[in-house]
């Protein structure tokens, strides 16, 4: 895989990124280290994590994933320098009382302290890409459909957050900055203020992008293209819906895989991925894949791997075998006829997992 540049930063990464939010919950430390070893062996140089991982988020596992990765670095001298490591500071607590005592804000001091804590857990001197996990301001995200001005509350400004991030860059603790679960307005404001005040420009935005959620293509893609910001696509398999594992039963049915995240965790089912409309659309895409001689996983990943909007696709796995399957899908090409059939389903089903 040829490396690509993230935005206007100096970060050069593989177009497939290893997501790690399963480490510490579904994946124990020994298995996680085996996955990390295999990922490095297969040539992947890009890791993504977050302070709030593992998922589902809870007090007992807050920071667990970063700790597991840090322990891996400690056991593999010299490995850290071969990798681009991304992590994220959580936005307002969103009901998680253990995140900054449930604070409804993300202040400059919060950003600095969270970065220091991540550096310690990761056992590294620098974070290559430091991202704001979700905005401090109210935005429709995680299954919400509409922006509601009435829900706006006083929070730290984008300018203040940029100043905190800029200070961390100046101190050599982070190399580049990014956003996640962000809107076109947010991306524009971060770039505009960075240019106005001489602060770091965001290199990336990490948003959901898959066959059942292509909302990036509803305007955010133009914003990012024109501003020179790279997309990191997460949930390319729609939280497992696009693997075919739920095609023979309902998400909550007795035959659903018991260890699958969407089957196991109620909070996930209540969000976008658990909607009946999302499952119905996924089954249509999965059937289409089989009709064209592909597995559902191959179709879903090839869709992301080949889209011009996507700089790097974040894959989350629970085993070495899953990792190999996802990486083996790299290089698959989708015919114009198949792409047209995909668009036909989207025209009918739209984006049920937005």
WOMOTA-V799494 format. One record per residue. N is the residue number from 0. RES is the residue in three letters. SS is DSSP state (H for helix, E for strand, - for the rest). OMEGA is omega in whole degrees, 0 to 359 (* if undefined). D_LAST is the distance of its C-alpha to the last C-alpha in Angstrom with 1 decimal. Layout:
n=N res=RES ss=SS omega=OMEGA d_last=D_LAST
n=N res=RES ss=SS omega=OMEGA d_last=D_LAST
This chain:
n=0 res=UNK ss=- omega=179 d_last=29.7
n=1 res=UNK ss=- omega=182 d_last=30.5
n=2 res=UNK ss=- omega=179 d_last=29.3
n=3 res=UNK ss=E omega=179 d_last=27.3
n=4 res=UNK ss=E omega=178 d_last=27.5
n=5 res=UNK ss=- omega=180 d_last=24.8
n=6 res=UNK ss=- omega=178 d_last=24.8
n=7 res=UNK ss=- omega=178 d_last=28.3
n=8 res=UNK ss=- omega=176 d_last=29.0
n=9 res=UNK ss=- omega=181 d_last=31.6
n=10 res=UNK ss=- omega=178 d_last=29.2
n=11 res=UNK ss=E omega=186 d_last=29.5
n=12 res=UNK ss=E omega=173 d_last=27.1
n=13 res=UNK ss=- omega=181 d_last=26.4
n=14 res=UNK ss=- omega=169 d_last=23.4
n=15 res=UNK ss=E omega=182 d_last=22.4
n=16 res=UNK ss=E omega=178 d_last=21.9
n=17 res=UNK ss=E omega=173 d_last=22.6
n=18 res=UNK ss=E omega=192 d_last=20.1
n=19 res=UNK ss=- omega=188 d_last=22.0
n=20 res=UNK ss=- omega=176 d_last=20.1
n=21 res=UNK ss=- omega=183 d_last=21.7
n=22 res=UNK ss=E omega=179 d_last=25.1
n=23 res=UNK ss=- omega=176 d_last=26.9
n=24 res=UNK ss=- omega=177 d_last=25.1
n=25 res=UNK ss=- omega=186 d_last=24.7
n=26 res=UNK ss=E omega=178 d_last=26.9
n=27 res=UNK ss=- omega=188 d_last=30.3
n=28 res=UNK ss=H omega=181 d_last=32.0
n=29 res=UNK ss=H omega=179 d_last=34.2
n=30 res=UNK ss=H omega=178 d_last=31.5
n=31 res=UNK ss=H omega=179 d_last=29.4
n=32 res=UNK ss=H omega=177 d_last=32.4
n=33 res=UNK ss=H omega=178 d_last=32.9
n=34 res=UNK ss=H omega=179 d_last=29.4
n=35 res=UNK ss=H omega=177 d_last=30.0
n=36 res=UNK ss=H omega=182 d_last=33.4
n=37 res=UNK ss=H omega=178 d_last=32.1
n=38 res=UNK ss=H omega=178 d_last=29.3
n=39 res=UNK ss=H omega=178 d_last=32.0
n=40 res=UNK ss=H omega=180 d_last=34.4
n=41 res=UNK ss=- omega=174 d_last=31.9
n=42 res=UNK ss=- omega=179 d_last=31.7
n=43 res=UNK ss=- omega=183 d_last=28.4
n=44 res=UNK ss=- omega=190 d_last=29.1
n=45 res=UNK ss=E omega=178 d_last=25.8
n=46 res=UNK ss=E omega=176 d_last=24.7
n=47 res=UNK ss=E omega=178 d_last=21.7
n=48 res=UNK ss=- omega=180 d_last=21.9
n=49 res=UNK ss=- omega=179 d_last=21.6
n=50 res=UNK ss=- omega=184 d_last=23.9
n=51 res=UNK ss=- omega=182 d_last=21.8
n=52 res=UNK ss=- omega=21 d_last=21.7
n=53 res=UNK ss=- omega=181 d_last=22.2
n=54 res=UNK ss=- omega=6 d_last=19.2
n=55 res=UNK ss=- omega=185 d_last=19.0
n=56 res=UNK ss=- omega=174 d_last=20.3
n=57 res=UNK ss=- omega=186 d_last=23.7
n=58 res=UNK ss=H omega=186 d_last=27.0
n=59 res=UNK ss=H omega=184 d_last=28.9
n=60 res=UNK ss=H omega=176 d_last=26.8
n=61 res=UNK ss=- omega=181 d_last=25.8
n=62 res=UNK ss=- omega=185 d_last=27.0
n=63 res=UNK ss=H omega=183 d_last=27.9
n=64 res=UNK ss=H omega=177 d_last=26.1
n=65 res=UNK ss=H omega=180 d_last=27.7
n=66 res=UNK ss=H omega=179 d_last=31.0
n=67 res=UNK ss=H omega=179 d_last=30.8
n=68 res=UNK ss=H omega=178 d_last=30.2
n=69 res=UNK ss=H omega=178 d_last=33.0
n=70 res=UNK ss=H omega=177 d_last=35.3
n=71 res=UNK ss=H omega=177 d_last=34.6
n=72 res=UNK ss=H omega=182 d_last=35.6
n=73 res=UNK ss=H omega=180 d_last=38.7
n=74 res=UNK ss=H omega=184 d_last=39.7
n=75 res=UNK ss=- omega=181 d_last=39.1
n=76 res=UNK ss=- omega=179 d_last=41.2
n=77 res=UNK ss=- omega=182 d_last=40.3
n=78 res=UNK ss=- omega=185 d_last=36.8
n=79 res=UNK ss=H omega=182 d_last=35.1
n=80 res=UNK ss=H omega=180 d_last=36.4
n=81 res=UNK ss=H omega=190 d_last=34.9
n=82 res=UNK ss=- omega=169 d_last=31.3
n=83 res=UNK ss=E omega=185 d_last=28.7
n=84 res=UNK ss=E omega=177 d_last=27.2
n=85 res=UNK ss=E omega=171 d_last=24.0
n=86 res=UNK ss=E omega=188 d_last=23.2
n=87 res=UNK ss=E omega=170 d_last=21.4
n=88 res=UNK ss=E omega=180 d_last=22.5
n=89 res=UNK ss=- omega=174 d_last=20.4
n=90 res=UNK ss=- omega=177 d_last=19.4
n=91 res=UNK ss=- omega=196 d_last=20.6
n=92 res=UNK ss=- omega=177 d_last=21.2
n=93 res=UNK ss=- omega=177 d_last=18.5
n=94 res=UNK ss=- omega=180 d_last=21.0
n=95 res=UNK ss=- omega=186 d_last=22.3
n=96 res=UNK ss=- omega=182 d_last=26.0
n=97 res=UNK ss=- omega=178 d_last=27.1
n=98 res=UNK ss=- omega=180 d_last=25.3
n=99 res=UNK ss=H omega=178 d_last=27.9
n=100 res=UNK ss=H omega=177 d_last=29.0
n=101 res=UNK ss=H omega=184 d_last=25.8
n=102 res=UNK ss=- omega=176 d_last=26.0
n=103 res=UNK ss=- omega=185 d_last=23.6
n=104 res=UNK ss=- omega=171 d_last=24.3
n=105 res=UNK ss=- omega=186 d_last=24.4
n=106 res=UNK ss=- omega=176 d_last=27.9
n=107 res=UNK ss=H omega=180 d_last=29.9
n=108 res=UNK ss=H omega=178 d_last=31.9
n=109 res=UNK ss=H omega=182 d_last=28.9
n=110 res=UNK ss=H omega=181 d_last=27.7
n=111 res=UNK ss=H omega=182 d_last=31.2
n=112 res=UNK ss=H omega=179 d_last=31.8
n=113 res=UNK ss=H omega=178 d_last=28.6
n=114 res=UNK ss=H omega=179 d_last=29.4
n=115 res=UNK ss=H omega=180 d_last=33.0
n=116 res=UNK ss=H omega=179 d_last=31.8
n=117 res=UNK ss=H omega=178 d_last=29.5
n=118 res=UNK ss=H omega=180 d_last=32.4
n=119 res=UNK ss=H omega=181 d_last=34.6
n=120 res=UNK ss=H omega=181 d_last=32.3
n=121 res=UNK ss=H omega=180 d_last=31.7
n=122 res=UNK ss=- omega=180 d_last=35.5
n=123 res=UNK ss=- omega=181 d_last=35.1
n=124 res=UNK ss=- omega=184 d_last=36.5
n=125 res=UNK ss=- omega=172 d_last=33.5
n=126 res=UNK ss=E omega=185 d_last=29.7
n=127 res=UNK ss=E omega=180 d_last=28.9
n=128 res=UNK ss=E omega=181 d_last=25.4
n=129 res=UNK ss=E omega=189 d_last=24.5
n=130 res=UNK ss=E omega=170 d_last=21.0
n=131 res=UNK ss=E omega=192 d_last=19.7
n=132 res=UNK ss=- omega=172 d_last=17.0
n=133 res=UNK ss=- omega=186 d_last=15.2
n=134 res=UNK ss=- omega=173 d_last=16.8
n=135 res=UNK ss=- omega=179 d_last=19.6
n=136 res=UNK ss=- omega=179 d_last=18.9
n=137 res=UNK ss=- omega=175 d_last=16.5
n=138 res=UNK ss=- omega=173 d_last=13.0
n=139 res=UNK ss=- omega=181 d_last=9.7
n=140 res=UNK ss=- omega=177 d_last=8.1
n=141 res=UNK ss=- omega=175 d_last=7.6
n=142 res=UNK ss=- omega=176 d_last=5.9
n=143 res=UNK ss=- omega=187 d_last=7.9
n=144 res=UNK ss=- omega=193 d_last=7.5
n=145 res=UNK ss=- omega=170 d_last=10.8
n=146 res=UNK ss=- omega=181 d_last=13.4
n=147 res=UNK ss=- omega=181 d_last=16.5
n=148 res=UNK ss=H omega=181 d_last=19.7
n=149 res=UNK ss=H omega=181 d_last=21.5
n=150 res=UNK ss=H omega=177 d_last=19.7
n=151 res=UNK ss=- omega=176 d_last=21.0
n=152 res=UNK ss=- omega=178 d_last=23.7
n=153 res=UNK ss=- omega=177 d_last=26.2
n=154 res=UNK ss=- omega=177 d_last=25.1
n=155 res=UNK ss=- omega=184 d_last=26.5
n=156 res=UNK ss=- omega=175 d_last=26.0
n=157 res=UNK ss=H omega=179 d_last=24.4
n=158 res=UNK ss=H omega=179 d_last=28.0
n=159 res=UNK ss=H omega=179 d_last=29.1
n=160 res=UNK ss=H omega=177 d_last=26.5
n=161 res=UNK ss=H omega=179 d_last=27.5
n=162 res=UNK ss=H omega=178 d_last=31.1
n=163 res=UNK ss=H omega=179 d_last=30.5
n=164 res=UNK ss=H omega=178 d_last=28.8
n=165 res=UNK ss=H omega=177 d_last=31.5
n=166 res=UNK ss=H omega=178 d_last=34.2
n=167 res=UNK ss=H omega=175 d_last=32.8
n=168 res=UNK ss=H omega=181 d_last=32.9
n=169 res=UNK ss=H omega=180 d_last=36.4
n=170 res=UNK ss=- omega=179 d_last=37.4
n=171 res=UNK ss=- omega=181 d_last=36.4
n=172 res=UNK ss=- omega=172 d_last=34.0
n=173 res=UNK ss=E omega=182 d_last=30.9
n=174 res=UNK ss=E omega=182 d_last=30.9
n=175 res=UNK ss=E omega=183 d_last=27.7
n=176 res=UNK ss=E omega=180 d_last=24.7
n=177 res=UNK ss=E omega=179 d_last=21.0
n=178 res=UNK ss=E omega=176 d_last=17.8
n=179 res=UNK ss=E omega=182 d_last=14.5
n=180 res=UNK ss=- omega=187 d_last=11.1
n=181 res=UNK ss=- omega=182 d_last=12.9
n=182 res=UNK ss=- omega=175 d_last=12.7
n=183 res=UNK ss=H omega=178 d_last=15.1
n=184 res=UNK ss=H omega=182 d_last=17.5
n=185 res=UNK ss=H omega=179 d_last=17.7
n=186 res=UNK ss=H omega=179 d_last=18.5
n=187 res=UNK ss=H omega=182 d_last=21.1
n=188 res=UNK ss=H omega=178 d_last=22.7
n=189 res=UNK ss=H omega=180 d_last=23.1
n=190 res=UNK ss=H omega=181 d_last=24.7
n=191 res=UNK ss=H omega=182 d_last=26.8
n=192 res=UNK ss=H omega=176 d_last=28.1
n=193 res=UNK ss=H omega=179 d_last=28.9
n=194 res=UNK ss=H omega=182 d_last=30.9
n=195 res=UNK ss=H omega=187 d_last=32.6
n=196 res=UNK ss=H omega=178 d_last=33.7
n=197 res=UNK ss=- omega=180 d_last=34.2
n=198 res=UNK ss=- omega=183 d_last=31.6
n=199 res=UNK ss=- omega=177 d_last=29.5
n=200 res=UNK ss=- omega=178 d_last=26.8
n=201 res=UNK ss=E omega=180 d_last=23.4
n=202 res=UNK ss=E omega=189 d_last=23.4
n=203 res=UNK ss=E omega=165 d_last=19.8
n=204 res=UNK ss=E omega=179 d_last=16.2
n=205 res=UNK ss=E omega=182 d_last=14.3
n=206 res=UNK ss=E omega=176 d_last=10.5
n=207 res=UNK ss=E omega=177 d_last=8.2
n=208 res=UNK ss=- omega=180 d_last=9.1
n=209 res=UNK ss=E omega=184 d_last=9.9
n=210 res=UNK ss=- omega=181 d_last=10.6
n=211 res=UNK ss=- omega=175 d_last=7.7
n=212 res=UNK ss=E omega=180 d_last=5.2
n=213 res=UNK ss=- omega=184 d_last=7.7
n=214 res=UNK ss=H omega=174 d_last=6.6
n=215 res=UNK ss=H omega=183 d_last=9.7
n=216 res=UNK ss=H omega=179 d_last=11.7
n=217 res=UNK ss=H omega=175 d_last=11.3
n=218 res=UNK ss=- omega=180 d_last=14.0
n=219 res=UNK ss=H omega=181 d_last=13.5
n=220 res=UNK ss=H omega=178 d_last=15.3
n=221 res=UNK ss=H omega=178 d_last=18.2
n=222 res=UNK ss=H omega=184 d_last=18.5
n=223 res=UNK ss=H omega=179 d_last=18.7
n=224 res=UNK ss=H omega=185 d_last=21.0
n=225 res=UNK ss=H omega=180 d_last=23.4
n=226 res=UNK ss=H omega=178 d_last=23.5
n=227 res=UNK ss=- omega=179 d_last=24.1
n=228 res=UNK ss=- omega=185 d_last=21.3
n=229 res=UNK ss=E omega=177 d_last=20.0
n=230 res=UNK ss=E omega=168 d_last=16.5
n=231 res=UNK ss=E omega=186 d_last=16.3
n=232 res=UNK ss=E omega=176 d_last=13.5
n=233 res=UNK ss=E omega=184 d_last=12.5
n=234 res=UNK ss=- omega=179 d_last=11.5
n=235 res=UNK ss=- omega=178 d_last=12.8
n=236 res=UNK ss=- omega=175 d_last=13.6
n=237 res=UNK ss=H omega=181 d_last=10.3
n=238 res=UNK ss=H omega=177 d_last=12.4
n=239 res=UNK ss=H omega=180 d_last=15.1
n=240 res=UNK ss=H omega=186 d_last=13.7
n=241 res=UNK ss=H omega=174 d_last=14.7
n=242 res=UNK ss=H omega=183 d_last=18.1
n=243 res=UNK ss=- omega=186 d_last=19.4
n=244 res=UNK ss=- omega=181 d_last=20.5
n=245 res=UNK ss=- omega=187 d_last=19.0
n=246 res=UNK ss=- omega=185 d_last=20.2
n=247 res=UNK ss=- omega=181 d_last=23.4
n=248 res=UNK ss=- omega=176 d_last=22.2
n=249 res=UNK ss=- omega=179 d_last=19.6
n=250 res=UNK ss=- omega=182 d_last=17.5
n=251 res=UNK ss=- omega=183 d_last=20.0
n=252 res=UNK ss=- omega=185 d_last=22.9
n=253 res=UNK ss=- omega=181 d_last=26.2
n=254 res=UNK ss=- omega=179 d_last=25.8
n=255 res=UNK ss=- omega=180 d_last=22.5
n=256 res=UNK ss=- omega=188 d_last=23.5
n=257 res=UNK ss=- omega=181 d_last=24.5
n=258 res=UNK ss=- omega=179 d_last=23.8
n=259 res=UNK ss=- omega=185 d_last=20.2
n=260 res=UNK ss=H omega=186 d_last=17.9
n=261 res=UNK ss=H omega=177 d_last=15.6
n=262 res=UNK ss=H omega=189 d_last=18.8
n=263 res=UNK ss=H omega=190 d_last=20.7
n=264 res=UNK ss=- omega=184 d_last=18.7
n=265 res=UNK ss=H omega=182 d_last=17.9
n=266 res=UNK ss=H omega=179 d_last=15.7
n=267 res=UNK ss=H omega=181 d_last=13.2
n=268 res=UNK ss=H omega=182 d_last=13.5
n=269 res=UNK ss=H omega=180 d_last=12.7
n=270 res=UNK ss=- omega=188 d_last=9.4
n=271 res=UNK ss=H omega=187 d_last=6.1
n=272 res=UNK ss=H omega=182 d_last=8.4
n=273 res=UNK ss=H omega=181 d_last=11.1
n=274 res=UNK ss=- omega=177 d_last=10.1
n=275 res=UNK ss=H omega=180 d_last=12.9
n=276 res=UNK ss=H omega=179 d_last=10.9
n=277 res=UNK ss=H omega=178 d_last=9.1
n=278 res=UNK ss=H omega=181 d_last=12.7
n=279 res=UNK ss=H omega=179 d_last=14.2
n=280 res=UNK ss=H omega=180 d_last=12.4
n=281 res=UNK ss=H omega=179 d_last=13.1
n=282 res=UNK ss=H omega=178 d_last=16.7
n=283 res=UNK ss=H omega=178 d_last=17.1
n=284 res=UNK ss=H omega=181 d_last=16.3
n=285 res=UNK ss=H omega=176 d_last=18.5
n=286 res=UNK ss=H omega=178 d_last=21.2
n=287 res=UNK ss=H omega=179 d_last=21.1
n=288 res=UNK ss=H omega=182 d_last=21.7
n=289 res=UNK ss=H omega=178 d_last=24.7
n=290 res=UNK ss=H omega=180 d_last=26.1
n=291 res=UNK ss=- omega=175 d_last=26.2
n=292 res=UNK ss=- omega=179 d_last=27.9
n=293 res=UNK ss=- omega=168 d_last=25.1
n=294 res=UNK ss=- omega=176 d_last=23.5
n=295 res=UNK ss=H omega=179 d_last=19.8
n=296 res=UNK ss=H omega=179 d_last=19.6
n=297 res=UNK ss=H omega=180 d_last=21.6
n=298 res=UNK ss=H omega=184 d_last=19.5
n=299 res=UNK ss=H omega=181 d_last=16.2
n=300 res=UNK ss=H omega=179 d_last=18.0
n=301 res=UNK ss=H omega=177 d_last=20.1
n=302 res=UNK ss=H omega=179 d_last=17.2
n=303 res=UNK ss=H omega=183 d_last=16.1
n=304 res=UNK ss=H omega=187 d_last=19.7
n=305 res=UNK ss=- omega=181 d_last=20.8
n=306 res=UNK ss=- omega=181 d_last=18.3
n=307 res=UNK ss=- omega=182 d_last=20.1
n=308 res=UNK ss=- omega=191 d_last=17.3
n=309 res=UNK ss=E omega=174 d_last=17.3
n=310 res=UNK ss=E omega=179 d_last=20.3
n=311 res=UNK ss=E omega=181 d_last=19.8
n=312 res=UNK ss=E omega=182 d_last=17.6
n=313 res=UNK ss=E omega=180 d_last=17.5
n=314 res=UNK ss=E omega=177 d_last=18.5
n=315 res=UNK ss=E omega=185 d_last=19.0
n=316 res=UNK ss=- omega=177 d_last=21.9
n=317 res=UNK ss=- omega=179 d_last=24.2
n=318 res=UNK ss=- omega=176 d_last=27.3
n=319 res=UNK ss=H omega=180 d_last=29.3
n=320 res=UNK ss=H omega=177 d_last=28.9
n=321 res=UNK ss=H omega=178 d_last=25.1
n=322 res=UNK ss=H omega=180 d_last=25.5
n=323 res=UNK ss=H omega=179 d_last=28.0
n=324 res=UNK ss=H omega=181 d_last=25.9
n=325 res=UNK ss=H omega=180 d_last=23.0
n=326 res=UNK ss=H omega=179 d_last=25.5
n=327 res=UNK ss=H omega=178 d_last=27.4
n=328 res=UNK ss=- omega=177 d_last=24.5
n=329 res=UNK ss=- omega=179 d_last=25.2
n=330 res=UNK ss=- omega=177 d_last=27.1
n=331 res=UNK ss=- omega=181 d_last=25.8
n=332 res=UNK ss=- omega=179 d_last=25.6
n=333 res=UNK ss=- omega=183 d_last=23.7
n=334 res=UNK ss=- omega=175 d_last=25.9
n=335 res=UNK ss=H omega=179 d_last=25.2
n=336 res=UNK ss=H omega=180 d_last=25.4
n=337 res=UNK ss=H omega=178 d_last=22.7
n=338 res=UNK ss=H omega=177 d_last=20.4
n=339 res=UNK ss=H omega=178 d_last=21.2
n=340 res=UNK ss=H omega=176 d_last=20.4
n=341 res=UNK ss=H omega=180 d_last=16.9
n=342 res=UNK ss=H omega=179 d_last=16.3
n=343 res=UNK ss=H omega=177 d_last=17.9
n=344 res=UNK ss=H omega=180 d_last=15.5
n=345 res=UNK ss=H omega=180 d_last=12.5
n=346 res=UNK ss=H omega=181 d_last=14.5
n=347 res=UNK ss=H omega=186 d_last=14.9
n=348 res=UNK ss=H omega=183 d_last=11.6
n=349 res=UNK ss=- omega=185 d_last=9.3
n=350 res=UNK ss=- omega=188 d_last=5.7
n=351 res=UNK ss=- omega=180 d_last=5.7
n=352 res=UNK ss=- omega=181 d_last=3.8
n=353 res=UNK ss=- omega=* d_last=0.0
